[in-house]
Amino acid sequence: MVLELKLRKVGNSVGVVFPKEALSYLKVGEGDVLCVTEGPEGCLRISPAKADFSRQMQAAQDVVARYRNTLRELAK
């Protein structure tokens, strides 16, 4: 599926309006939370957020911050 989405001003922010087809594909609706993650080659991935996703991401960020130097050495 390829969709072009138009950015629109919403108050002091900018928002995206998803067409019905995209909402149906993602199985989400008004009030649901979407998760945007970085993909390969600078693309972004959009998926429905799971209930414990925020907690898991915070834990991962804490580990990365704590072991930054170790992870940098392992990446060599």
TORVEXMAR-959000 format. One record per residue: residue number from 1; chain; y, z, x of N, C-alpha, C, O in turn. Coordinates in nm, 2 decimals, always signed. Example, Ala and Ser with C-alpha at 12.3 -4.5 7.8 and 13.67 -1.06 7.14 Angstrom:
REM TORVEXMAR-959000
<1,"A",<-0.57,+0.78,+1.32>,<-0.45,+0.78,+1.23>,<-0.33,+0.78,+1.32>,<-0.33,+0.85,+1.42>> <2,"A",<-0.22,+0.71,+1.28>,<-0.11,+0.71,+1.37>,<+0.00,+0.79,+1.29>,<+0.11,+0.80,+1.34>> 
REM end
This chain:
REM TORVEXMAR-959000
<1,"A",<-0.12,+0.00,+0.08>,<+0.00,+0.00,+0.00>,<+0.12,+0.00,+0.09>,<+0.14,+0.08,+0.18>> <2,"A",<+0.22,-0.09,+0.06>,<+0.34,-0.10,+0.13>,<+0.45,-0.09,+0.03>,<+0.46,-0.17,-0.06>> <3,"A",<+0.54,+0.02,+0.05>,<+0.65,+0.04,-0.04>,<+0.78,+0.05,+0.04>,<+0.78,+0.11,+0.14>> <4,"A",<+0.89,-0.01,-0.01>,<+1.02,+0.01,+0.04>,<+1.09,+0.11,-0.04>,<+1.10,+0.09,-0.17>> <5,"A",<+1.13,+0.22,+0.02>,<+1.20,+0.33,-0.06>,<+1.34,+0.34,-0.02>,<+1.38,+0.33,+0.10>> <6,"A",<+1.43,+0.35,-0.12>,<+1.57,+0.35,-0.10>,<+1.62,+0.50,-0.08>,<+1.58,+0.58,-0.16>> <7,"A",<+1.70,+0.52,+0.02>,<+1.76,+0.65,+0.04>,<+1.88,+0.67,-0.05>,<+1.96,+0.57,-0.07>> <8,"A",<+1.90,+0.78,-0.12>,<+2.01,+0.81,-0.21>,<+2.07,+0.94,-0.18>,<+2.01,+1.04,-0.14>> <9,"A",<+2.20,+0.94,-0.20>,<+2.28,+1.07,-0.18>,<+2.24,+1.17,-0.30>,<+2.24,+1.13,-0.41>> <10,"A",<+2.21,+1.29,-0.25>,<+2.18,+1.40,-0.35>,<+2.26,+1.52,-0.30>,<+2.22,+1.59,-0.21>> <11,"A",<+2.37,+1.54,-0.37>,<+2.46,+1.65,-0.32>,<+2.51,+1.62,-0.18>,<+2.57,+1.51,-0.16>> <12,"A",<+2.50,+1.71,-0.09>,<+2.54,+1.69,+0.05>,<+2.42,+1.64,+0.14>,<+2.43,+1.63,+0.26>> <13,"A",<+2.31,+1.60,+0.07>,<+2.19,+1.56,+0.15>,<+2.16,+1.41,+0.11>,<+2.23,+1.35,+0.03>> <14,"A",<+2.05,+1.36,+0.16>,<+2.00,+1.23,+0.13>,<+1.85,+1.25,+0.09>,<+1.78,+1.32,+0.15>> <15,"A",<+1.82,+1.18,-0.02>,<+1.68,+1.20,-0.07>,<+1.61,+1.06,-0.09>,<+1.68,+0.96,-0.08>> <16,"A",<+1.48,+1.07,-0.12>,<+1.40,+0.95,-0.14>,<+1.34,+0.96,-0.28>,<+1.29,+1.07,-0.31>> <17,"A",<+1.34,+0.86,-0.36>,<+1.28,+0.86,-0.49>,<+1.15,+0.78,-0.47>,<+1.15,+0.66,-0.43>> <18,"A",<+1.04,+0.85,-0.50>,<+0.91,+0.78,-0.49>,<+0.87,+0.72,-0.63>,<+0.88,+0.78,-0.73>> <19,"A",<+0.83,+0.59,-0.63>,<+0.78,+0.53,-0.75>,<+0.65,+0.59,-0.80>,<+0.58,+0.66,-0.73>> <20,"A",<+0.62,+0.56,-0.93>,<+0.50,+0.62,-0.99>,<+0.38,+0.59,-0.91>,<+0.29,+0.67,-0.90>> <21,"A",<+0.37,+0.47,-0.86>,<+0.25,+0.43,-0.78>,<+0.22,+0.52,-0.66>,<+0.11,+0.56,-0.63>> <22,"A",<+0.33,+0.55,-0.59>,<+0.32,+0.64,-0.47>,<+0.28,+0.78,-0.51>,<+0.20,+0.84,-0.45>> <23,"A",<+0.34,+0.83,-0.62>,<+0.31,+0.97,-0.67>,<+0.16,+0.97,-0.72>,<+0.09,+1.07,-0.69>> <24,"A",<+0.12,+0.87,-0.78>,<-0.02,+0.86,-0.83>,<-0.12,+0.85,-0.71>,<-0.22,+0.92,-0.71>> <25,"A",<-0.08,+0.78,-0.61>,<-0.17,+0.76,-0.49>,<-0.18,+0.90,-0.42>,<-0.29,+0.93,-0.37>> <26,"A",<-0.07,+0.97,-0.41>,<-0.07,+1.10,-0.34>,<-0.12,+1.21,-0.43>,<-0.15,+1.32,-0.38>> <27,"A",<-0.14,+1.18,-0.56>,<-0.18,+1.28,-0.66>,<-0.08,+1.40,-0.66>,<-0.13,+1.52,-0.66>> <28,"A",<+0.05,+1.37,-0.66>,<+0.15,+1.48,-0.67>,<+0.25,+1.44,-0.78>,<+0.25,+1.33,-0.84>> <29,"A",<+0.33,+1.54,-0.82>,<+0.43,+1.52,-0.92>,<+0.55,+1.61,-0.90>,<+0.56,+1.67,-0.79>> <30,"A",<+0.64,+1.61,-0.99>,<+0.76,+1.69,-0.98>,<+0.73,+1.84,-0.95>,<+0.65,+1.90,-1.02>> <31,"A",<+0.79,+1.89,-0.85>,<+0.77,+2.03,-0.81>,<+0.67,+2.05,-0.70>,<+0.67,+2.16,-0.64>> <32,"A",<+0.58,+1.96,-0.68>,<+0.49,+1.97,-0.57>,<+0.55,+1.96,-0.43>,<+0.67,+1.91,-0.42>> <33,"A",<+0.49,+2.01,-0.33>,<+0.54,+2.01,-0.20>,<+0.47,+1.90,-0.11>,<+0.35,+1.90,-0.12>> <34,"A",<+0.55,+1.82,-0.04>,<+0.49,+1.72,+0.05>,<+0.50,+1.77,+0.19>,<+0.60,+1.84,+0.23>> <35,"A",<+0.41,+1.73,+0.28>,<+0.41,+1.76,+0.42>,<+0.44,+1.63,+0.50>,<+0.37,+1.53,+0.48>> <36,"A",<+0.54,+1.64,+0.58>,<+0.57,+1.52,+0.67>,<+0.53,+1.56,+0.81>,<+0.59,+1.66,+0.87>> <37,"A",<+0.44,+1.48,+0.87>,<+0.40,+1.51,+1.01>,<+0.42,+1.39,+1.10>,<+0.43,+1.27,+1.04>> <38,"A",<+0.44,+1.41,+1.22>,<+0.46,+1.30,+1.32>,<+0.32,+1.23,+1.35>,<+0.22,+1.30,+1.37>> <39,"A",<+0.32,+1.10,+1.34>,<+0.20,+1.02,+1.37>,<+0.22,+0.94,+1.50>,<+0.32,+0.96,+1.57>> <40,"A",<+0.12,+0.86,+1.53>,<+0.13,+0.78,+1.65>,<+0.25,+0.68,+1.65>,<+0.28,+0.63,+1.54>> <41,"A",<+0.30,+0.65,+1.77>,<+0.41,+0.55,+1.78>,<+0.53,+0.58,+1.70>,<+0.60,+0.49,+1.66>> <42,"A",<+0.56,+0.71,+1.68>,<+0.69,+0.75,+1.62>,<+0.69,+0.73,+1.46>,<+0.79,+0.75,+1.40>> <43,"A",<+0.57,+0.71,+1.40>,<+0.57,+0.70,+1.26>,<+0.56,+0.84,+1.20>,<+0.53,+0.93,+1.26>> <44,"A",<+0.59,+0.85,+1.07>,<+0.58,+0.97,+0.99>,<+0.46,+0.96,+0.89>,<+0.45,+0.85,+0.83>> <45,"A",<+0.39,+1.07,+0.87>,<+0.28,+1.07,+0.77>,<+0.32,+1.16,+0.66>,<+0.37,+1.28,+0.69>> <46,"A",<+0.30,+1.12,+0.54>,<+0.34,+1.20,+0.42>,<+0.21,+1.23,+0.35>,<+0.13,+1.14,+0.32>> <47,"A",<+0.19,+1.36,+0.32>,<+0.07,+1.40,+0.25>,<+0.10,+1.53,+0.16>,<+0.20,+1.60,+0.19>> <48,"A",<+0.02,+1.55,+0.06>,<+0.04,+1.68,-0.02>,<+0.02,+1.80,+0.07>,<-0.07,+1.80,+0.15>> <49,"A",<+0.11,+1.90,+0.06>,<+0.10,+2.02,+0.14>,<-0.01,+2.11,+0.08>,<-0.02,+2.12,-0.05>> <50,"A",<-0.09,+2.17,+0.16>,<-0.19,+2.26,+0.12>,<-0.13,+2.40,+0.12>,<-0.03,+2.42,+0.18>> <51,"A",<-0.19,+2.49,+0.04>,<-0.13,+2.62,+0.02>,<-0.11,+2.70,+0.15>,<-0.01,+2.77,+0.16>> <52,"A",<-0.20,+2.69,+0.24>,<-0.19,+2.77,+0.37>,<-0.14,+2.68,+0.48>,<-0.14,+2.73,+0.60>> <53,"A",<-0.09,+2.56,+0.46>,<-0.04,+2.48,+0.57>,<+0.07,+2.54,+0.65>,<+0.07,+2.53,+0.77>> <54,"A",<+0.17,+2.59,+0.58>,<+0.29,+2.65,+0.65>,<+0.24,+2.77,+0.74>,<+0.29,+2.78,+0.85>> <55,"A",<+0.15,+2.85,+0.70>,<+0.10,+2.96,+0.78>,<+0.03,+2.90,+0.90>,<+0.04,+2.96,+1.01>> <56,"A",<-0.05,+2.80,+0.88>,<-0.13,+2.74,+0.99>,<-0.03,+2.68,+1.09>,<-0.05,+2.69,+1.22>> <57,"A",<+0.07,+2.61,+1.05>,<+0.17,+2.54,+1.14>,<+0.24,+2.65,+1.22>,<+0.27,+2.63,+1.33>> <58,"A",<+0.28,+2.76,+1.15>,<+0.35,+2.86,+1.22>,<+0.26,+2.92,+1.33>,<+0.31,+2.95,+1.44>> <59,"A",<+0.14,+2.94,+1.30>,<+0.04,+3.00,+1.40>,<+0.03,+2.90,+1.52>,<+0.03,+2.94,+1.64>> <60,"A",<+0.02,+2.77,+1.49>,<+0.01,+2.67,+1.60>,<+0.14,+2.67,+1.68>,<+0.13,+2.66,+1.81>> <61,"A",<+0.25,+2.68,+1.62>,<+0.38,+2.68,+1.70>,<+0.39,+2.80,+1.78>,<+0.44,+2.80,+1.90>> <62,"A",<+0.34,+2.92,+1.74>,<+0.34,+3.04,+1.82>,<+0.25,+3.02,+1.94>,<+0.29,+3.07,+2.05>> <63,"A",<+0.13,+2.96,+1.92>,<+0.04,+2.94,+2.04>,<+0.11,+2.85,+2.14>,<+0.10,+2.87,+2.26>> <64,"A",<+0.16,+2.74,+2.09>,<+0.23,+2.64,+2.18>,<+0.34,+2.71,+2.26>,<+0.36,+2.68,+2.38>> <65,"A",<+0.42,+2.79,+2.19>,<+0.53,+2.86,+2.26>,<+0.48,+2.95,+2.36>,<+0.54,+2.96,+2.47>> <66,"A",<+0.38,+3.03,+2.33>,<+0.33,+3.13,+2.42>,<+0.26,+3.07,+2.54>,<+0.27,+3.12,+2.65>> <67,"A",<+0.19,+2.96,+2.52>,<+0.11,+2.90,+2.63>,<+0.16,+2.77,+2.67>,<+0.09,+2.68,+2.72>> <68,"A",<+0.30,+2.75,+2.66>,<+0.36,+2.62,+2.70>,<+0.33,+2.58,+2.84>,<+0.29,+2.46,+2.86>> <69,"A",<+0.34,+2.66,+2.93>,<+0.31,+2.63,+3.07>,<+0.17,+2.59,+3.10>,<+0.13,+2.49,+3.16>> <70,"A",<+0.08,+2.67,+3.04>,<-0.07,+2.64,+3.05>,<-0.10,+2.51,+2.99>,<-0.17,+2.43,+3.05>> <71,"A",<-0.05,+2.48,+2.87>,<-0.07,+2.35,+2.80>,<-0.02,+2.24,+2.88>,<-0.08,+2.13,+2.89>> <72,"A",<+0.10,+2.26,+2.94>,<+0.16,+2.15,+3.03>,<+0.07,+2.12,+3.15>,<+0.05,+2.00,+3.18>> <73,"A",<+0.01,+2.22,+3.21>,<-0.08,+2.20,+3.32>,<-0.20,+2.13,+3.28>,<-0.25,+2.04,+3.35>> <74,"A",<-0.26,+2.17,+3.17>,<-0.38,+2.11,+3.12>,<-0.36,+1.96,+3.08>,<-0.45,+1.88,+3.08>> <75,"A",<-0.24,+1.93,+3.04>,<-0.21,+1.79,+3.00>,<-0.20,+1.69,+3.12>,<-0.20,+1.57,+3.10>> <76,"A",<-0.19,+1.75,+3.24>,<-0.18,+1.66,+3.36>,<-0.31,+1.58,+3.39>,<-0.31,+1.51,+3.48>> 
REM end
